Amino acid sequence: MDAALVERGIAFVAAIVAGITAVVQLKNDWAAHGLDAVVTKVLLGLLVVGFVLSLLAAAHILGVHA
């Protein structure tokens, strides 16, 4: 088994765990109001975007194809 394949597999699983956590937290904080809530929503939204990008990179859809 290639080391890069293992690394992509670990990244794929970690991306799924982090993404699901971010989506659930964003859903739970959606109704909150105030400046802290807005900042939290922005940060969780960025985490979800990062989740999608890392998922695509781990699936070898995004990035350098060697």
N, C-alpha and C positions, 0 to 999 in steps of 0.2 A: 504494500500500500504506500502510495506516494505521500510525502510529508505535506505537500501543498493541498492534497485532497483532504487530509485530516484537518488541516488548518481551516479550509473552507467549510468543512462540516461543523466544526466547533463554532465558527463565526456565524453560520446559518442558524444553529440552535440558539446561540446567544442573541442574535438579532430578533428571533421570534419571541423569546422570553421578554426582552427589553421592550419590544414593540407592543406586545399584548399588555404589558404593565402600563406603558404610556397611554395607550388607548383607553384602558379602564380608568386610569386616574383622570384623564381628560374628560371622560364621560361623567365621572363623579363630581368634578369641579366646575362643570359647565354652567350651572345655575348660580354660582357664587358671584358676588358683586364687590367692587372696590379695586383699588390699585394693586394690591397684592394678588388678588384673583386674576386680574388681567395679565400680570407678569407671569404667573403660574401657567395660565393658558397658552401664552406665547411660547414659553420654554417647553411645555409638553408638546405643543404643535411642532416645534423644531425637532424634538426628540422623535416624533413619529416620522417626520421627513427623513431624518437620519436612519431610522429603522428601515424605511423603504429602500434607501440607497444602499445600506449595508446588506440587505437581503438580496438586492439585485447583484451586488458585487460578489456575494458568497455563492450565488447561483451561476456565476460566470456569465451573466448577461451584460453587466456594466463593467467596464475596465479594460485592461490590456489582455489581449488573448495571445498567450505565448504558446 
